[in-house]
Structures are given as C-alpha cells and as structure tokens.
Amino acid sequence: MSGTTRKLRLGPLPDTQTVKLTFSCPAHLKVDLDRYAALHAQTYGEPVDAATLIPLMLEAFMMRDRAFRRVS
C-alpha cells in the first residue's frame, strides 16, 4: 500500500488530555496494532505508536455501537 492517498478510518490525531490505563492483549493483536500505527504514520506523515492509537480506536468503536449509544 505504499504511496497510497486513501485515508484511514482513524484520521489525524487530536490533542487530548489523557489518563493512564494499562491492559493486556494477545500477541497477534499487538502485531496488528503496530502495523496499523506504521500505516497511520505513513499516511499522515507523523510518527505514532499503538499506545497512542488504542484510545482513539476504542472511542471510535464505542461511538459506532448503537446499543451503547442508546443507553449512554
């Protein structure tokens, strides 16, 4: 996918206040998160790691979950 101009679902990173949260995930998911982070950096021209992307991915997932949105 080198040289592509398509945008990823997760766009440029916003400036946010953060709270530290630690979690464990399967090794194959960590590999995919690192691959996504590399593709994100390539797409938007700024280095980023998986730990920075995870909260944004979770937020995007939760905002698209209709059942969650109905009760929140």
mmJSON file of the N, C-alpha and C atoms, coordinates in Angstrom:
{"data_MODEL":{"atom_site":{
"group_PDB":["ATOM","ATOM","ATOM","ATOM","ATOM","ATOM","ATOM","ATOM","ATOM","ATOM","ATOM","ATOM","ATOM","ATOM","ATOM","ATOM","ATOM","ATOM","ATOM","ATOM","ATOM","ATOM","ATOM","ATOM","ATOM","ATOM","ATOM","ATOM","ATOM","ATOM","ATOM","ATOM","ATOM","ATOM","ATOM","ATOM","ATOM","ATOM","ATOM","ATOM","ATOM","ATOM","ATOM","ATOM","ATOM","ATOM","ATOM","ATOM","ATOM","ATOM","ATOM","ATOM","ATOM","ATOM","ATOM","ATOM","ATOM","ATOM","ATOM","ATOM","ATOM","ATOM","ATOM","ATOM","ATOM","ATOM","ATOM","ATOM","ATOM","ATOM","ATOM","ATOM","ATOM","ATOM","ATOM","ATOM","ATOM","ATOM","ATOM","ATOM","ATOM","ATOM","ATOM","ATOM","ATOM","ATOM","ATOM","ATOM","ATOM","ATOM","ATOM","ATOM","ATOM","ATOM","ATOM","ATOM","ATOM","ATOM","ATOM","ATOM","ATOM","ATOM","ATOM","ATOM","ATOM","ATOM","ATOM","ATOM","ATOM","ATOM","ATOM","ATOM","ATOM","ATOM","ATOM","ATOM","ATOM","ATOM","ATOM","ATOM","ATOM","ATOM","ATOM","ATOM","ATOM","ATOM","ATOM","ATOM","ATOM","ATOM","ATOM","ATOM","ATOM","ATOM","ATOM","ATOM","ATOM","ATOM","ATOM","ATOM","ATOM","ATOM","ATOM","ATOM","ATOM","ATOM","ATOM","ATOM","ATOM","ATOM","ATOM","ATOM","ATOM","ATOM","ATOM","ATOM","ATOM","ATOM","ATOM","ATOM","ATOM","ATOM","ATOM","ATOM","ATOM","ATOM","ATOM","ATOM","ATOM","ATOM","ATOM","ATOM","ATOM","ATOM","ATOM","ATOM","ATOM","ATOM","ATOM","ATOM","ATOM","ATOM","ATOM","ATOM","ATOM","ATOM","ATOM","ATOM","ATOM","ATOM","ATOM","ATOM","ATOM","ATOM","ATOM","ATOM","ATOM","ATOM","ATOM","ATOM","ATOM","ATOM","ATOM","ATOM","ATOM","ATOM","ATOM","ATOM","ATOM","ATOM","ATOM","ATOM","ATOM","ATOM","ATOM","ATOM"],
"id":[1,2,3,4,5,6,7,8,9,10,11,12,13,14,15,16,17,18,19,20,21,22,23,24,25,26,27,28,29,30,31,32,33,34,35,36,37,38,39,40,41,42,43,44,45,46,47,48,49,50,51,52,53,54,55,56,57,58,59,60,61,62,63,64,65,66,67,68,69,70,71,72,73,74,75,76,77,78,79,80,81,82,83,84,85,86,87,88,89,90,91,92,93,94,95,96,97,98,99,100,101,102,103,104,105,106,107,108,109,110,111,112,113,114,115,116,117,118,119,120,121,122,123,124,125,126,127,128,129,130,131,132,133,134,135,136,137,138,139,140,141,142,143,144,145,146,147,148,149,150,151,152,153,154,155,156,157,158,159,160,161,162,163,164,165,166,167,168,169,170,171,172,173,174,175,176,177,178,179,180,181,182,183,184,185,186,187,188,189,190,191,192,193,194,195,196,197,198,199,200,201,202,203,204,205,206,207,208,209,210,211,212,213,214,215,216],
"type_symbol":["N","C","C","N","C","C","N","C","C","N","C","C","N","C","C","N","C","C","N","C","C","N","C","C","N","C","C","N","C","C","N","C","C","N","C","C","N","C","C","N","C","C","N","C","C","N","C","C","N","C","C","N","C","C","N","C","C","N","C","C","N","C","C","N","C","C","N","C","C","N","C","C","N","C","C","N","C","C","N","C","C","N","C","C","N","C","C","N","C","C","N","C","C","N","C","C","N","C","C","N","C","C","N","C","C","N","C","C","N","C","C","N","C","C","N","C","C","N","C","C","N","C","C","N","C","C","N","C","C","N","C","C","N","C","C","N","C","C","N","C","C","N","C","C","N","C","C","N","C","C","N","C","C","N","C","C","N","C","C","N","C","C","N","C","C","N","C","C","N","C","C","N","C","C","N","C","C","N","C","C","N","C","C","N","C","C","N","C","C","N","C","C","N","C","C","N","C","C","N","C","C","N","C","C","N","C","C","N","C","C","N","C","C","N","C","C"],
"label_atom_id":["N","CA","C","N","CA","C","N","CA","C","N","CA","C","N","CA","C","N","CA","C","N","CA","C","N","CA","C","N","CA","C","N","CA","C","N","CA","C","N","CA","C","N","CA","C","N","CA","C","N","CA","C","N","CA","C","N","CA","C","N","CA","C","N","CA","C","N","CA","C","N","CA","C","N","CA","C","N","CA","C","N","CA","C","N","CA","C","N","CA","C","N","CA","C","N","CA","C","N","CA","C","N","CA","C","N","CA","C","N","CA","C","N","CA","C","N","CA","C","N","CA","C","N","CA","C","N","CA","C","N","CA","C","N","CA","C","N","CA","C","N","CA","C","N","CA","C","N","CA","C","N","CA","C","N","CA","C","N","CA","C","N","CA","C","N","CA","C","N","CA","C","N","CA","C","N","CA","C","N","CA","C","N","CA","C","N","CA","C","N","CA","C","N","CA","C","N","CA","C","N","CA","C","N","CA","C","N","CA","C","N","CA","C","N","CA","C","N","CA","C","N","CA","C","N","CA","C","N","CA","C","N","CA","C","N","CA","C","N","CA","C","N","CA","C","N","CA","C","N","CA","C"],
"label_alt_id":[null,null,null,null,null,null,null,null,null,null,null,null,null,null,null,null,null,null,null,null,null,null,null,null,null,null,null,null,null,null,null,null,null,null,null,null,null,null,null,null,null,null,null,null,null,null,null,null,null,null,null,null,null,null,null,null,null,null,null,null,null,null,null,null,null,null,null,null,null,null,null,null,null,null,null,null,null,null,null,null,null,null,null,null,null,null,null,null,null,null,null,null,null,null,null,null,null,null,null,null,null,null,null,null,null,null,null,null,null,null,null,null,null,null,null,null,null,null,null,null,null,null,null,null,null,null,null,null,null,null,null,null,null,null,null,null,null,null,null,null,null,null,null,null,null,null,null,null,null,null,null,null,null,null,null,null,null,null,null,null,null,null,null,null,null,null,null,null,null,null,null,null,null,null,null,null,null,null,null,null,null,null,null,null,null,null,null,null,null,null,null,null,null,null,null,null,null,null,null,null,null,null,null,null,null,null,null,null,null,null,null,null,null,null,null,null],
"label_comp_id":["MET","MET","MET","SER","SER","SER","GLY","GLY","GLY","THR","THR","THR","THR","THR","THR","ARG","ARG","ARG","LYS","LYS","LYS","LEU","LEU","LEU","ARG","ARG","ARG","LEU","LEU","LEU","GLY","GLY","GLY","PRO","PRO","PRO","LEU","LEU","LEU","PRO","PRO","PRO","ASP","ASP","ASP","THR","THR","THR","GLN","GLN","GLN","THR","THR","THR","VAL","VAL","VAL","LYS","LYS","LYS","LEU","LEU","LEU","THR","THR","THR","PHE","PHE","PHE","SER","SER","SER","CYS","CYS","CYS","PRO","PRO","PRO","ALA","ALA","ALA","HIS","HIS","HIS","LEU","LEU","LEU","LYS","LYS","LYS","VAL","VAL","VAL","ASP","ASP","ASP","LEU","LEU","LEU","ASP","ASP","ASP","ARG","ARG","ARG","TYR","TYR","TYR","ALA","ALA","ALA","ALA","ALA","ALA","LEU","LEU","LEU","HIS","HIS","HIS","ALA","ALA","ALA","GLN","GLN","GLN","THR","THR","THR","TYR","TYR","TYR","GLY","GLY","GLY","GLU","GLU","GLU","PRO","PRO","PRO","VAL","VAL","VAL","ASP","ASP","ASP","ALA","ALA","ALA","ALA","ALA","ALA","THR","THR","THR","LEU","LEU","LEU","ILE","ILE","ILE","PRO","PRO","PRO","LEU","LEU","LEU","MET","MET","MET","LEU","LEU","LEU","GLU","GLU","GLU","ALA","ALA","ALA","PHE","PHE","PHE","MET","MET","MET","MET","MET","MET","ARG","ARG","ARG","ASP","ASP","ASP","ARG","ARG","ARG","ALA","ALA","ALA","PHE","PHE","PHE","ARG","ARG","ARG","ARG","ARG","ARG","VAL","VAL","VAL","SER","SER","SER"],
"label_asym_id":["A","A","A","A","A","A","A","A","A","A","A","A","A","A","A","A","A","A","A","A","A","A","A","A","A","A","A","A","A","A","A","A","A","A","A","A","A","A","A","A","A","A","A","A","A","A","A","A","A","A","A","A","A","A","A","A","A","A","A","A","A","A","A","A","A","A","A","A","A","A","A","A","A","A","A","A","A","A","A","A","A","A","A","A","A","A","A","A","A","A","A","A","A","A","A","A","A","A","A","A","A","A","A","A","A","A","A","A","A","A","A","A","A","A","A","A","A","A","A","A","A","A","A","A","A","A","A","A","A","A","A","A","A","A","A","A","A","A","A","A","A","A","A","A","A","A","A","A","A","A","A","A","A","A","A","A","A","A","A","A","A","A","A","A","A","A","A","A","A","A","A","A","A","A","A","A","A","A","A","A","A","A","A","A","A","A","A","A","A","A","A","A","A","A","A","A","A","A","A","A","A","A","A","A","A","A","A","A","A","A","A","A","A","A","A","A"],
"label_entity_id":["1","1","1","1","1","1","1","1","1","1","1","1","1","1","1","1","1","1","1","1","1","1","1","1","1","1","1","1","1","1","1","1","1","1","1","1","1","1","1","1","1","1","1","1","1","1","1","1","1","1","1","1","1","1","1","1","1","1","1","1","1","1","1","1","1","1","1","1","1","1","1","1","1","1","1","1","1","1","1","1","1","1","1","1","1","1","1","1","1","1","1","1","1","1","1","1","1","1","1","1","1","1","1","1","1","1","1","1","1","1","1","1","1","1","1","1","1","1","1","1","1","1","1","1","1","1","1","1","1","1","1","1","1","1","1","1","1","1","1","1","1","1","1","1","1","1","1","1","1","1","1","1","1","1","1","1","1","1","1","1","1","1","1","1","1","1","1","1","1","1","1","1","1","1","1","1","1","1","1","1","1","1","1","1","1","1","1","1","1","1","1","1","1","1","1","1","1","1","1","1","1","1","1","1","1","1","1","1","1","1","1","1","1","1","1","1"],
"label_seq_id":[1,1,1,2,2,2,3,3,3,4,4,4,5,5,5,6,6,6,7,7,7,8,8,8,9,9,9,10,10,10,11,11,11,12,12,12,13,13,13,14,14,14,15,15,15,16,16,16,17,17,17,18,18,18,19,19,19,20,20,20,21,21,21,22,22,22,23,23,23,24,24,24,25,25,25,26,26,26,27,27,27,28,28,28,29,29,29,30,30,30,31,31,31,32,32,32,33,33,33,34,34,34,35,35,35,36,36,36,37,37,37,38,38,38,39,39,39,40,40,40,41,41,41,42,42,42,43,43,43,44,44,44,45,45,45,46,46,46,47,47,47,48,48,48,49,49,49,50,50,50,51,51,51,52,52,52,53,53,53,54,54,54,55,55,55,56,56,56,57,57,57,58,58,58,59,59,59,60,60,60,61,61,61,62,62,62,63,63,63,64,64,64,65,65,65,66,66,66,67,67,67,68,68,68,69,69,69,70,70,70,71,71,71,72,72,72],
"pdbx_PDB_ins_code":[null,null,null,null,null,null,null,null,null,null,null,null,null,null,null,null,null,null,null,null,null,null,null,null,null,null,null,null,null,null,null,null,null,null,null,null,null,null,null,null,null,null,null,null,null,null,null,null,null,null,null,null,null,null,null,null,null,null,null,null,null,null,null,null,null,null,null,null,null,null,null,null,null,null,null,null,null,null,null,null,null,null,null,null,null,null,null,null,null,null,null,null,null,null,null,null,null,null,null,null,null,null,null,null,null,null,null,null,null,null,null,null,null,null,null,null,null,null,null,null,null,null,null,null,null,null,null,null,null,null,null,null,null,null,null,null,null,null,null,null,null,null,null,null,null,null,null,null,null,null,null,null,null,null,null,null,null,null,null,null,null,null,null,null,null,null,null,null,null,null,null,null,null,null,null,null,null,null,null,null,null,null,null,null,null,null,null,null,null,null,null,null,null,null,null,null,null,null,null,null,null,null,null,null,null,null,null,null,null,null,null,null,null,null,null,null],
"Cartn_x":[0.814,0.0,0.86,2.076,2.987,2.543,2.621,2.285,0.792,-0.023,-1.463,-1.915,-2.991,-3.529,-4.86,-5.299,-6.541,-6.369,-7.442,-7.412,-7.831,-7.267,-7.641,-8.889,-9.589,-10.784,-10.43,-9.291,-8.829,-8.009,-8.522,-7.883,-6.719,-6.301,-5.211,-5.53,-4.511,-4.695,-5.038,-6.058,-6.409,-5.52,-5.47,-4.803,-5.808,-5.405,-6.322,-5.605,-6.365,-5.838,-5.967,-5.035,-5.05,-5.01,-5.466,-5.375,-4.716,-3.721,-3.001,-3.858,-3.914,-4.633,-3.76,-3.604,-2.781,-3.677,-3.427,-4.196,-3.308,-3.761,-3.045,-3.835,-3.129,-3.794,-2.995,-3.631,-2.914,-1.772,-0.734,0.436,0.067,-0.851,-1.223,-1.923,-2.674,-3.312,-2.265,-1.253,-0.172,0.541,0.761,1.386,0.519,-0.787,-1.694,-1.756,-1.757,-1.762,-0.498,0.637,1.888,1.87,1.307,1.19,0.272,-0.845,-1.76,-1.067,-0.322,0.397,1.394,2.102,3.063,2.342,1.216,0.448,-0.114,-0.57,-1.085,0.023,1.21,2.344,2.691,2.663,2.956,1.884,0.629,-0.482,-0.495,-0.242,-0.371,0.961,2.079,3.393,3.879,3.28,3.738,3.909,5.052,5.251,4.228,3.733,2.759,2.94,2.657,2.745,1.351,1.273,-0.012,-0.671,0.1,-0.463,-1.211,-0.766,-1.44,-2.743,-2.756,-3.934,-5.043,-4.695,-5.684,-6.87,-6.675,-7.837,-8.733,-8.134,-8.92,-9.708,-9.103,-9.8,-10.979,-10.76,-11.838,-12.974,-12.622,-13.643,-14.46,-13.786,-14.489,-15.41,-14.939,-15.757,-16.998,-16.816,-17.941,-18.952,-18.493,-19.404,-20.214,-19.743,-20.466,-21.337,-21.28,-22.081,-23.452,-24.447,-25.785,-26.383,-26.203,-26.755,-26.123,-24.83,-24.142,-24.637,-24.771,-25.205,-26.621,-27.487,-28.865,-28.921,-28.023,-28.082,-27.162,-26.328,-25.397,-25.898],
"Cartn_y":[-1.186,0.0,1.254,1.125,2.252,3.278,4.559,5.633,5.882,5.234,5.403,6.726,7.282,8.523,8.299,7.036,6.756,7.091,7.542,7.883,6.682,6.57,5.515,5.933,4.966,5.264,6.172,5.928,6.774,7.891,9.107,10.248,10.801,12.029,12.667,12.716,12.683,12.605,13.959,14.006,15.255,15.453,16.68,16.951,16.642,15.817,15.439,15.338,15.445,15.142,13.644,13.04,11.588,11.128,9.907,9.183,7.861,7.464,6.223,5.014,4.065,2.818,1.718,0.63,-0.484,-1.674,-2.361,-3.551,-4.546,-5.783,-6.852,-7.251,-7.678,-8.142,-9.299,-10.096,-11.192,-10.657,-11.455,-11.038,-10.695,-11.459,-11.172,-9.818,-9.407,-8.091,-6.986,-7.184,-6.193,-6.028,-7.115,-7.042,-6.208,-6.471,-5.704,-4.236,-3.957,-2.564,-1.837,-2.506,-1.898,-1.664,-2.602,-2.433,-1.258,-1.141,-0.027,1.297,1.336,2.556,2.952,1.989,2.282,2.825,2.227,2.702,4.095,4.34,5.662,6.707,6.387,7.317,7.587,6.562,6.724,7.586,7.361,8.079,9.555,9.859,11.231,11.925,11.23,11.872,12.216,11.63,11.869,10.536,10.327,9.064,8.912,7.702,7.411,5.951,5.655,4.265,3.731,2.429,1.78,2.291,2.547,3.018,4.339,5.165,6.437,6.212,5.22,4.969,4.204,3.359,2.487,3.261,4.323,5.036,5.618,6.084,6.655,5.574,4.407,3.283,2.842,2.76,2.374,3.388,4.648,5.703,5.607,5.411,5.28,4.068,2.959,1.755,2.01,2.615,2.847,3.832,4.826,5.798,5.186,4.109,3.444,2.29,2.001,0.921,1.479,1.151,1.723,1.375,0.148,-0.249,0.563,0.779,1.585,3.014,3.579,4.969,5.152,4.146,4.258,4.344,3.666,3.651,4.666,5.31,6.276,7.686],
"Cartn_z":[0.0,0.0,0.0,-0.288,-0.321,-1.347,-0.977,-1.897,-2.046,-1.237,-1.351,-0.744,-1.281,-0.748,-0.053,0.046,0.759,2.229,2.844,4.262,5.083,6.26,7.18,7.941,8.493,9.285,10.454,11.079,12.167,11.555,11.593,10.944,11.753,11.438,12.178,13.672,14.488,15.932,16.538,17.411,18.095,19.317,19.816,21.082,22.191,23.16,24.226,25.556,26.649,27.967,28.156,28.854,28.979,30.429,30.626,31.891,31.558,32.335,32.049,32.4,31.458,31.627,31.048,31.764,31.308,31.007,29.898,29.572,28.851,28.815,28.12,26.894,25.85,24.636,24.049,23.202,22.562,21.687,21.552,20.768,19.333,18.726,17.33,17.201,18.246,18.207,18.308,19.141,19.254,17.919,17.211,15.883,14.951,14.952,14.087,14.486,15.786,16.244,15.788,15.885,15.425,13.913,13.165,11.705,11.376,12.112,11.89,12.213,13.305,13.683,12.605,12.046,10.974,9.744,9.391,8.245,8.51,9.731,10.106,9.969,10.471,10.365,8.909,8.097,6.668,5.99,6.344,5.718,6.098,7.384,7.868,8.12,7.898,7.967,9.359,10.396,11.761,12.466,13.141,13.847,14.974,15.149,16.195,16.606,17.864,18.297,18.613,18.766,19.0,20.28,21.317,22.583,22.42,21.504,21.233,20.475,19.59,18.757,19.477,20.422,21.06,21.642,22.42,22.962,21.866,20.797,19.705,18.973,18.823,18.207,19.07,20.376,21.281,21.264,21.264,21.215,19.924,18.8,17.521,17.534,18.088,18.186,19.03,20.193,21.088,20.507,19.798,19.2,18.056,17.48,16.395,16.894,18.19,18.77,19.137,18.344,18.533,19.883,20.325,21.63,22.755,22.681,23.709,23.677,22.494,22.375,22.902,22.743,23.232,24.747,25.448,26.914,27.561,26.79,27.416,27.309],
"occupancy":[1.0,1.0,1.0,1.0,1.0,1.0,1.0,1.0,1.0,1.0,1.0,1.0,1.0,1.0,1.0,1.0,1.0,1.0,1.0,1.0,1.0,1.0,1.0,1.0,1.0,1.0,1.0,1.0,1.0,1.0,1.0,1.0,1.0,1.0,1.0,1.0,1.0,1.0,1.0,1.0,1.0,1.0,1.0,1.0,1.0,1.0,1.0,1.0,1.0,1.0,1.0,1.0,1.0,1.0,1.0,1.0,1.0,1.0,1.0,1.0,1.0,1.0,1.0,1.0,1.0,1.0,1.0,1.0,1.0,1.0,1.0,1.0,1.0,1.0,1.0,1.0,1.0,1.0,1.0,1.0,1.0,1.0,1.0,1.0,1.0,1.0,1.0,1.0,1.0,1.0,1.0,1.0,1.0,1.0,1.0,1.0,1.0,1.0,1.0,1.0,1.0,1.0,1.0,1.0,1.0,1.0,1.0,1.0,1.0,1.0,1.0,1.0,1.0,1.0,1.0,1.0,1.0,1.0,1.0,1.0,1.0,1.0,1.0,1.0,1.0,1.0,1.0,1.0,1.0,1.0,1.0,1.0,1.0,1.0,1.0,1.0,1.0,1.0,1.0,1.0,1.0,1.0,1.0,1.0,1.0,1.0,1.0,1.0,1.0,1.0,1.0,1.0,1.0,1.0,1.0,1.0,1.0,1.0,1.0,1.0,1.0,1.0,1.0,1.0,1.0,1.0,1.0,1.0,1.0,1.0,1.0,1.0,1.0,1.0,1.0,1.0,1.0,1.0,1.0,1.0,1.0,1.0,1.0,1.0,1.0,1.0,1.0,1.0,1.0,1.0,1.0,1.0,1.0,1.0,1.0,1.0,1.0,1.0,1.0,1.0,1.0,1.0,1.0,1.0,1.0,1.0,1.0,1.0,1.0,1.0,1.0,1.0,1.0,1.0,1.0,1.0],
"B_iso_or_equiv":[0.0,0.0,0.0,0.0,0.0,0.0,0.0,0.0,0.0,0.0,0.0,0.0,0.0,0.0,0.0,0.0,0.0,0.0,0.0,0.0,0.0,0.0,0.0,0.0,0.0,0.0,0.0,0.0,0.0,0.0,0.0,0.0,0.0,0.0,0.0,0.0,0.0,0.0,0.0,0.0,0.0,0.0,0.0,0.0,0.0,0.0,0.0,0.0,0.0,0.0,0.0,0.0,0.0,0.0,0.0,0.0,0.0,0.0,0.0,0.0,0.0,0.0,0.0,0.0,0.0,0.0,0.0,0.0,0.0,0.0,0.0,0.0,0.0,0.0,0.0,0.0,0.0,0.0,0.0,0.0,0.0,0.0,0.0,0.0,0.0,0.0,0.0,0.0,0.0,0.0,0.0,0.0,0.0,0.0,0.0,0.0,0.0,0.0,0.0,0.0,0.0,0.0,0.0,0.0,0.0,0.0,0.0,0.0,0.0,0.0,0.0,0.0,0.0,0.0,0.0,0.0,0.0,0.0,0.0,0.0,0.0,0.0,0.0,0.0,0.0,0.0,0.0,0.0,0.0,0.0,0.0,0.0,0.0,0.0,0.0,0.0,0.0,0.0,0.0,0.0,0.0,0.0,0.0,0.0,0.0,0.0,0.0,0.0,0.0,0.0,0.0,0.0,0.0,0.0,0.0,0.0,0.0,0.0,0.0,0.0,0.0,0.0,0.0,0.0,0.0,0.0,0.0,0.0,0.0,0.0,0.0,0.0,0.0,0.0,0.0,0.0,0.0,0.0,0.0,0.0,0.0,0.0,0.0,0.0,0.0,0.0,0.0,0.0,0.0,0.0,0.0,0.0,0.0,0.0,0.0,0.0,0.0,0.0,0.0,0.0,0.0,0.0,0.0,0.0,0.0,0.0,0.0,0.0,0.0,0.0,0.0,0.0,0.0,0.0,0.0,0.0],
"pdbx_formal_charge":[null,null,null,null,null,null,null,null,null,null,null,null,null,null,null,null,null,null,null,null,null,null,null,null,null,null,null,null,null,null,null,null,null,null,null,null,null,null,null,null,null,null,null,null,null,null,null,null,null,null,null,null,null,null,null,null,null,null,null,null,null,null,null,null,null,null,null,null,null,null,null,null,null,null,null,null,null,null,null,null,null,null,null,null,null,null,null,null,null,null,null,null,null,null,null,null,null,null,null,null,null,null,null,null,null,null,null,null,null,null,null,null,null,null,null,null,null,null,null,null,null,null,null,null,null,null,null,null,null,null,null,null,null,null,null,null,null,null,null,null,null,null,null,null,null,null,null,null,null,null,null,null,null,null,null,null,null,null,null,null,null,null,null,null,null,null,null,null,null,null,null,null,null,null,null,null,null,null,null,null,null,null,null,null,null,null,null,null,null,null,null,null,null,null,null,null,null,null,null,null,null,null,null,null,null,null,null,null,null,null,null,null,null,null,null,null],
"auth_seq_id":[1,1,1,2,2,2,3,3,3,4,4,4,5,5,5,6,6,6,7,7,7,8,8,8,9,9,9,10,10,10,11,11,11,12,12,12,13,13,13,14,14,14,15,15,15,16,16,16,17,17,17,18,18,18,19,19,19,20,20,20,21,21,21,22,22,22,23,23,23,24,24,24,25,25,25,26,26,26,27,27,27,28,28,28,29,29,29,30,30,30,31,31,31,32,32,32,33,33,33,34,34,34,35,35,35,36,36,36,37,37,37,38,38,38,39,39,39,40,40,40,41,41,41,42,42,42,43,43,43,44,44,44,45,45,45,46,46,46,47,47,47,48,48,48,49,49,49,50,50,50,51,51,51,52,52,52,53,53,53,54,54,54,55,55,55,56,56,56,57,57,57,58,58,58,59,59,59,60,60,60,61,61,61,62,62,62,63,63,63,64,64,64,65,65,65,66,66,66,67,67,67,68,68,68,69,69,69,70,70,70,71,71,71,72,72,72],
"auth_comp_id":["MET","MET","MET","SER","SER","SER","GLY","GLY","GLY","THR","THR","THR","THR","THR","THR","ARG","ARG","ARG","LYS","LYS","LYS","LEU","LEU","LEU","ARG","ARG","ARG","LEU","LEU","LEU","GLY","GLY","GLY","PRO","PRO","PRO","LEU","LEU","LEU","PRO","PRO","PRO","ASP","ASP","ASP","THR","THR","THR","GLN","GLN","GLN","THR","THR","THR","VAL","VAL","VAL","LYS","LYS","LYS","LEU","LEU","LEU","THR","THR","THR","PHE","PHE","PHE","SER","SER","SER","CYS","CYS","CYS","PRO","PRO","PRO","ALA","ALA","ALA","HIS","HIS","HIS","LEU","LEU","LEU","LYS","LYS","LYS","VAL","VAL","VAL","ASP","ASP","ASP","LEU","LEU","LEU","ASP","ASP","ASP","ARG","ARG","ARG","TYR","TYR","TYR","ALA","ALA","ALA","ALA","ALA","ALA","LEU","LEU","LEU","HIS","HIS","HIS","ALA","ALA","ALA","GLN","GLN","GLN","THR","THR","THR","TYR","TYR","TYR","GLY","GLY","GLY","GLU","GLU","GLU","PRO","PRO","PRO","VAL","VAL","VAL","ASP","ASP","ASP","ALA","ALA","ALA","ALA","ALA","ALA","THR","THR","THR","LEU","LEU","LEU","ILE","ILE","ILE","PRO","PRO","PRO","LEU","LEU","LEU","MET","MET","MET","LEU","LEU","LEU","GLU","GLU","GLU","ALA","ALA","ALA","PHE","PHE","PHE","MET","MET","MET","MET","MET","MET","ARG","ARG","ARG","ASP","ASP","ASP","ARG","ARG","ARG","ALA","ALA","ALA","PHE","PHE","PHE","ARG","ARG","ARG","ARG","ARG","ARG","VAL","VAL","VAL","SER","SER","SER"],
"auth_asym_id":["A","A","A","A","A","A","A","A","A","A","A","A","A","A","A","A","A","A","A","A","A","A","A","A","A","A","A","A","A","A","A","A","A","A","A","A","A","A","A","A","A","A","A","A","A","A","A","A","A","A","A","A","A","A","A","A","A","A","A","A","A","A","A","A","A","A","A","A","A","A","A","A","A","A","A","A","A","A","A","A","A","A","A","A","A","A","A","A","A","A","A","A","A","A","A","A","A","A","A","A","A","A","A","A","A","A","A","A","A","A","A","A","A","A","A","A","A","A","A","A","A","A","A","A","A","A","A","A","A","A","A","A","A","A","A","A","A","A","A","A","A","A","A","A","A","A","A","A","A","A","A","A","A","A","A","A","A","A","A","A","A","A","A","A","A","A","A","A","A","A","A","A","A","A","A","A","A","A","A","A","A","A","A","A","A","A","A","A","A","A","A","A","A","A","A","A","A","A","A","A","A","A","A","A","A","A","A","A","A","A","A","A","A","A","A","A"],
"auth_atom_id":["N","CA","C","N","CA","C","N","CA","C","N","CA","C","N","CA","C","N","CA","C","N","CA","C","N","CA","C","N","CA","C","N","CA","C","N","CA","C","N","CA","C","N","CA","C","N","CA","C","N","CA","C","N","CA","C","N","CA","C","N","CA","C","N","CA","C","N","CA","C","N","CA","C","N","CA","C","N","CA","C","N","CA","C","N","CA","C","N","CA","C","N","CA","C","N","CA","C","N","CA","C","N","CA","C","N","CA","C","N","CA","C","N","CA","C","N","CA","C","N","CA","C","N","CA","C","N","CA","C","N","CA","C","N","CA","C","N","CA","C","N","CA","C","N","CA","C","N","CA","C","N","CA","C","N","CA","C","N","CA","C","N","CA","C","N","CA","C","N","CA","C","N","CA","C","N","CA","C","N","CA","C","N","CA","C","N","CA","C","N","CA","C","N","CA","C","N","CA","C","N","CA","C","N","CA","C","N","CA","C","N","CA","C","N","CA","C","N","CA","C","N","CA","C","N","CA","C","N","CA","C","N","CA","C","N","CA","C","N","CA","C","N","CA","C","N","CA","C","N","CA","C"],
"pdbx_PDB_model_num":[1,1,1,1,1,1,1,1,1,1,1,1,1,1,1,1,1,1,1,1,1,1,1,1,1,1,1,1,1,1,1,1,1,1,1,1,1,1,1,1,1,1,1,1,1,1,1,1,1,1,1,1,1,1,1,1,1,1,1,1,1,1,1,1,1,1,1,1,1,1,1,1,1,1,1,1,1,1,1,1,1,1,1,1,1,1,1,1,1,1,1,1,1,1,1,1,1,1,1,1,1,1,1,1,1,1,1,1,1,1,1,1,1,1,1,1,1,1,1,1,1,1,1,1,1,1,1,1,1,1,1,1,1,1,1,1,1,1,1,1,1,1,1,1,1,1,1,1,1,1,1,1,1,1,1,1,1,1,1,1,1,1,1,1,1,1,1,1,1,1,1,1,1,1,1,1,1,1,1,1,1,1,1,1,1,1,1,1,1,1,1,1,1,1,1,1,1,1,1,1,1,1,1,1,1,1,1,1,1,1,1,1,1,1,1,1]
}}}
